[in-house]
Amino acid sequence: MMKSAPEIRKKPSQVIYGINPLWEAIKSNPREILEIYVTTGRKGEQILKLLEEACRFSVPVVEVERAKLDRLTGFGVHQGIMGTIRPYAYVDLEDILQHPQEYFHGQIVVVLDSVTDPHNLGAIIRTAHCFGVAGVIIPQDRSASVTPTVVKASSGAAHHMPVAMVANLSRTLDILKENGFWIYGTDAGAGLDPRSVPFAGKIALVMGSESQGLRELIRKKCDFLLSIPMIGEIGSLNVSVATGIVMHDIFHGLMNPRETEK
């Protein structure tokens, strides 16, 4: 059902825009979507499919001029469609620890120490979801939170990936150890080649900030340090790229334990 712009409901919400993020949102939890806004006259196949799903779940649809959609999204790349959703619901750490693993023996969680760029956070969440990670853990302070920008950068994966926000990252690592996790940190040029590590069991991968890497307190909590072998004049990778590379090696090790042991 189409509504006119003046009828938009005023409820606490976050903005989500773009076809893929909105499609993932409506697939994962349509009841969390408050409204969908679409530019007047926008009737592409993917848009129509989204609107059909919105109609199926009785999500109100509002037609607006493109200029208004530009303003509502902060001039983001919205592809002619936007939605408002209830604020992102973080999970408890316990929910991640109890997350069932169906694809391999073991469990992976990703812990982010002071990753402040929302695009990096979104990219990490997307990669984590693709590699079967049980959950992503971020601190309350000195960290990006899950915002519409993060959801967009994750291509909607944030709707499928449990994210816990914790008050004390150091204490959280202690809790992970108490629950049988090995803690692997990353350190450029000063650690083990991830391809040579026989990954097994429960693994927490800790990634540091874009500029400083791991804080010393967090580094000391790690059981092992990993370092990606590289050549070139630049000594480090973007944190989301580095996370993807190491996560792939961990995923490969858990999927192929016998091969890793050779």
C-alpha positions as CSV (number, residue, x, y, z in Angstrom):
1,M,0.0,0.0,0.0
2,M,1.4,3.4,-1.1
3,K,1.3,6.3,1.4
4,S,1.9,9.9,0.8
5,A,4.9,11.5,2.4
6,P,3.0,13.4,5.2
7,E,1.7,10.1,6.5
8,I,5.2,8.8,7.5
9,R,5.2,7.5,11.0
10,K,7.5,9.0,13.6
11,K,9.2,6.1,15.5
12,P,12.8,5.6,16.7
13,S,14.5,4.2,13.6
14,Q,17.6,3.9,11.5
15,V,17.9,4.4,7.8
16,I,18.9,1.7,5.4
17,Y,19.3,2.3,1.7
18,G,20.2,0.4,-1.5
19,I,18.6,-2.6,-3.1
20,N,20.8,-5.3,-1.6
21,P,20.9,-4.1,2.0
22,L,17.1,-3.6,2.0
23,W,16.5,-7.0,0.4
24,E,18.6,-8.7,3.0
25,A,16.7,-6.8,5.7
26,I,13.3,-7.8,4.4
27,K,14.5,-11.5,4.0
28,S,15.9,-11.8,7.5
29,N,13.4,-9.9,9.6
30,P,10.6,-8.0,7.7
31,R,8.9,-7.1,11.0
32,E,11.8,-4.8,11.9
33,I,11.1,-2.6,8.8
34,L,9.0,0.4,9.6
35,E,8.6,2.0,6.1
36,I,10.0,1.8,2.7
37,Y,10.6,4.9,0.6
38,V,10.8,4.7,-3.2
39,T,11.4,7.4,-5.8
40,T,8.4,8.3,-7.8
41,G,8.2,6.3,-11.0
42,R,11.0,3.9,-10.0
43,K,9.8,0.5,-11.3
44,G,12.9,-1.6,-12.1
45,E,12.6,-5.4,-11.7
46,Q,14.5,-5.5,-8.4
47,I,12.6,-2.6,-7.0
48,L,9.3,-4.3,-7.9
49,K,10.4,-7.5,-6.3
50,L,11.2,-5.6,-3.1
51,L,7.9,-3.8,-3.1
52,E,6.1,-7.1,-3.6
53,E,7.8,-8.5,-0.5
54,A,6.9,-5.3,1.4
55,C,3.3,-5.7,0.5
56,R,3.4,-9.4,1.6
57,F,4.5,-8.3,5.0
58,S,2.3,-5.2,5.2
59,V,5.3,-2.8,5.2
60,P,4.1,0.7,4.3
61,V,5.6,2.1,1.1
62,V,5.9,5.8,0.6
63,E,6.6,7.5,-2.8
64,V,8.9,10.5,-2.6
65,E,10.8,12.7,-5.1
66,R,14.4,11.7,-5.7
67,A,15.7,15.0,-4.2
68,K,14.0,14.1,-0.9
69,L,15.4,10.6,-0.9
70,D,18.9,12.1,-1.5
71,R,18.4,14.3,1.6
72,L,17.0,11.4,3.8
73,T,20.0,9.2,2.9
74,G,22.6,11.9,3.3
75,F,23.2,11.8,-0.5
76,G,24.2,8.1,-0.3
77,V,24.0,5.7,-3.2
78,H,20.4,4.7,-2.5
79,Q,19.4,3.3,-6.0
80,G,16.0,4.9,-5.7
81,I,14.9,3.0,-2.5
82,M,15.3,3.4,1.2
83,G,13.8,2.0,4.4
84,T,13.6,2.9,8.0
85,I,14.2,0.0,10.5
86,R,14.2,-0.3,14.2
87,P,17.6,0.4,15.8
88,Y,20.2,-2.3,15.4
89,A,19.8,-5.0,18.1
90,Y,23.2,-6.2,19.5
91,V,23.4,-9.6,21.0
92,D,24.9,-10.7,24.3
93,L,28.3,-12.3,24.3
94,E,26.7,-15.5,25.6
95,D,24.5,-15.6,22.4
96,I,27.7,-15.8,20.3
97,L,29.3,-18.4,22.5
98,Q,26.2,-20.6,22.1
99,H,26.0,-20.0,18.3
100,P,25.7,-23.4,16.6
101,Q,28.3,-24.3,14.0
102,E,27.0,-26.4,11.1
103,Y,29.8,-26.1,8.5
104,F,33.0,-27.2,10.2
105,H,34.4,-28.6,13.5
106,G,35.2,-25.6,15.7
107,Q,34.0,-22.1,16.0
108,I,35.3,-18.7,14.8
109,V,34.6,-15.3,16.4
110,V,36.1,-12.0,15.3
111,V,37.1,-9.4,17.8
112,L,37.8,-5.9,16.7
113,D,40.1,-3.6,18.8
114,S,39.4,0.0,17.9
115,V,38.3,-0.3,14.3
116,T,36.7,3.1,13.8
117,D,35.9,3.2,10.1
118,P,32.3,2.1,9.5
119,H,33.2,1.0,5.9
120,N,35.9,-1.3,7.4
121,L,33.4,-2.7,10.0
122,G,30.8,-3.3,7.3
123,A,33.3,-5.1,5.0
124,I,34.5,-7.2,8.0
125,I,31.0,-8.2,8.9
126,R,30.3,-9.2,5.3
127,T,33.5,-11.3,5.1
128,A,32.8,-12.9,8.5
129,H,29.3,-14.0,7.4
130,C,30.7,-15.5,4.2
131,F,33.3,-17.6,6.2
132,G,30.8,-18.9,8.8
133,V,31.9,-16.8,11.7
134,A,29.7,-17.2,14.8
135,G,29.8,-13.5,15.7
136,V,31.7,-10.2,15.7
137,I,32.6,-8.5,19.0
138,I,33.3,-4.8,19.2
139,P,34.0,-2.5,22.2
140,Q,31.7,0.2,23.4
141,D,34.4,2.8,23.1
142,R,36.9,3.7,20.4
143,S,35.0,1.7,17.8
144,A,32.5,2.1,15.0
145,S,29.0,0.9,15.8
146,V,26.5,-0.8,13.5
147,T,25.0,2.1,11.7
148,P,23.1,2.4,8.3
149,T,26.5,3.1,6.7
150,V,27.9,-0.2,8.2
151,V,24.8,-2.1,7.0
152,K,25.2,-0.7,3.5
153,A,29.0,-1.5,3.5
154,S,28.2,-5.1,4.6
155,S,25.8,-5.5,1.6
156,G,23.1,-6.5,4.2
157,A,25.2,-9.2,5.9
158,A,24.8,-7.2,9.2
159,H,21.2,-8.6,9.3
160,H,22.6,-12.1,9.4
161,M,25.7,-11.7,11.6
162,P,25.4,-11.5,15.4
163,V,27.3,-8.5,16.7
164,A,28.0,-8.1,20.4
165,M,29.1,-4.7,21.9
166,V,31.1,-5.2,25.1
167,A,32.2,-2.8,27.8
168,N,35.7,-4.4,28.4
169,L,37.5,-6.0,25.5
170,S,40.3,-7.3,27.7
171,R,37.9,-9.1,30.1
172,T,36.0,-10.4,27.0
173,L,39.1,-12.2,25.8
174,D,39.5,-13.7,29.3
175,I,35.9,-15.0,29.0
176,L,36.6,-16.4,25.5
177,K,39.7,-18.3,26.9
178,E,37.5,-19.6,29.8
179,N,35.2,-21.0,27.1
180,G,38.0,-22.8,25.3
181,F,39.0,-20.3,22.6
182,W,42.5,-19.8,21.4
183,I,43.2,-16.1,20.9
184,Y,45.0,-15.2,17.6
185,G,46.1,-11.6,17.2
186,T,47.6,-10.0,14.1
187,D,50.9,-8.1,14.0
188,A,52.5,-6.9,10.8
189,G,55.9,-8.7,10.4
190,A,56.1,-10.2,13.9
191,G,54.0,-13.3,13.8
192,L,53.3,-16.7,12.3
193,D,52.3,-17.2,8.7
194,P,48.6,-18.0,8.9
195,R,49.0,-20.6,6.2
196,S,51.4,-22.7,8.4
197,V,49.1,-22.7,11.5
198,P,47.1,-25.9,12.2
199,F,43.9,-24.1,13.1
200,A,41.5,-26.3,15.1
201,G,38.8,-26.0,17.7
202,K,37.5,-22.6,18.9
203,I,39.3,-19.6,17.5
204,A,39.0,-15.9,18.3
205,L,40.7,-13.7,15.7
206,V,41.6,-10.2,17.1
207,M,42.2,-7.4,14.6
208,G,43.6,-4.0,15.6
209,S,42.8,-0.5,14.5
210,E,43.4,0.9,11.1
211,S,46.4,3.0,12.1
212,Q,47.9,1.5,15.4
213,G,47.1,-2.2,15.2
214,L,46.5,-4.0,18.5
215,R,46.8,-2.1,21.8
216,E,49.5,-3.5,24.0
217,L,47.0,-4.7,26.6
218,I,45.1,-6.7,24.0
219,R,48.3,-8.0,22.4
220,K,49.4,-9.5,25.7
221,K,46.1,-11.4,25.9
222,C,46.8,-13.2,22.6
223,D,48.0,-16.8,22.6
224,F,49.5,-16.4,19.1
225,L,50.3,-13.6,16.8
226,L,49.8,-13.9,13.0
227,S,51.5,-12.0,10.2
228,I,50.5,-12.0,6.5
229,P,53.6,-12.3,4.3
230,M,53.9,-9.4,1.9
231,I,56.2,-7.7,-0.5
232,G,56.2,-4.1,-1.5
233,E,57.0,-0.7,-0.1
234,I,53.8,-0.4,2.0
235,G,54.1,-2.4,5.2
236,S,50.5,-3.1,6.0
237,L,47.1,-3.9,4.5
238,N,43.7,-2.3,5.1
239,V,42.2,-3.9,8.2
240,S,39.2,-5.3,6.3
241,V,41.4,-6.8,3.6
242,A,43.8,-8.3,6.2
243,T,40.8,-9.8,8.1
244,G,39.5,-11.4,5.0
245,I,42.9,-13.0,4.2
246,V,43.4,-14.4,7.7
247,M,39.8,-15.5,8.0
248,H,40.1,-17.5,4.8
249,D,43.2,-19.3,6.1
250,I,41.3,-20.1,9.4
251,F,38.3,-21.3,7.5
252,H,40.4,-23.5,5.2
253,G,42.1,-25.0,8.2
254,L,38.9,-25.9,10.0
255,M,37.3,-27.2,6.8
256,N,40.4,-29.3,5.9
257,P,42.0,-30.4,9.3
258,R,43.8,-33.4,7.9
259,E,45.4,-31.4,5.1
260,T,46.5,-28.7,7.5
261,E,48.2,-31.3,9.7
262,K,50.4,-32.6,6.9
